[in-house]
Amino acid sequence: MGQIGVIYATKTKHSQKLAEAIGRVLQVKAENVAASPTPRPADLLFIVGGIYAGKSLPELINYVESLQANQIKKAVLVTSSTSARR
């Protein structure tokens, strides 16, 4: 496959760990959207983020909304959620 990207947004660093594990396997650097990476064209883009109170982080939503339709051929959305309640 051609260009592969991995981006993430996190509060607890769990999404960072997931994104970095994906990046290691694919041999690409996972980028935190909080660092304001410039969206780059990709054949495959992994978007990693947690669900907090039923929502994604605003910075992740903003990053995804800034993507142009012709920049990304395929995307993979990876989410996780946890609760302290037992």
JOJO-V801673 format. One record per residue. N is the residue number from 1. RES is the residue in one small letter. NEAR is the number of other C-alpha atoms within 10 Angstrom. D_FIRST is the distance of its C-alpha to the first C-alpha in whole Angstrom. Layout:
BEGIN
<<N | RES | NEAR | D_FIRST> <N | RES | NEAR | D_FIRST>>
END
This chain:
BEGIN
<<1 | m | 6 | 0> <2 | g | 6 | 4> <3 | q | 13 | 7> <4 | i | 20 | 8> <5 | g | 23 | 11> <6 | v | 22 | 14> <7 | i | 25 | 18> <8 | y | 27 | 21> <9 | a | 26 | 24> <10 | t | 21 | 27> <11 | k | 12 | 31> <12 | t | 9 | 31> <13 | k | 13 | 28> <14 | h | 17 | 27> <15 | s | 24 | 24> <16 | q | 21 | 23> <17 | k | 15 | 23> <18 | l | 17 | 21> <19 | a | 24 | 18> <20 | e | 21 | 19> <21 | a | 15 | 18> <22 | i | 18 | 15> <23 | g | 19 | 14> <24 | r | 11 | 16> <25 | v | 8 | 14> <26 | l | 13 | 10> <27 | q | 12 | 12> <28 | v | 15 | 13> <29 | k | 16 | 16> <30 | a | 23 | 17> <31 | e | 20 | 19> <32 | n | 19 | 23> <33 | v | 20 | 23> <34 | a | 13 | 27> <35 | a | 8 | 26> <36 | s | 10 | 25> <37 | p | 11 | 22> <38 | t | 10 | 21> <39 | p | 16 | 19> <40 | r | 13 | 16> <41 | p | 17 | 13> <42 | a | 19 | 10> <43 | d | 14 | 7> <44 | l | 18 | 8> <45 | l | 20 | 11> <46 | f | 20 | 13> <47 | i | 23 | 17> <48 | v | 28 | 20> <49 | g | 27 | 23> <50 | g | 24 | 27> <51 | i | 15 | 29> <52 | y | 14 | 32> <53 | a | 10 | 35> <54 | g | 8 | 33> <55 | k | 11 | 31> <56 | s | 16 | 28> <57 | l | 17 | 29> <58 | p | 10 | 30> <59 | e | 16 | 28> <60 | l | 21 | 25> <61 | i | 14 | 26> <62 | n | 11 | 27> <63 | y | 19 | 23> <64 | v | 14 | 22> <65 | e | 10 | 24> <66 | s | 11 | 24> <67 | l | 14 | 20> <68 | q | 11 | 20> <69 | a | 9 | 19> <70 | n | 8 | 17> <71 | q | 14 | 15> <72 | i | 18 | 13> <73 | k | 12 | 11> <74 | k | 11 | 11> <75 | a | 15 | 13> <76 | v | 11 | 14> <77 | l | 9 | 18> <78 | v | 14 | 19> <79 | t | 14 | 23> <80 | s | 12 | 26> <81 | s | 13 | 30> <82 | t | 10 | 33> <83 | s | 7 | 36> <84 | a | 4 | 39> <85 | r | 4 | 41> <86 | r | 3 | 42>>
END
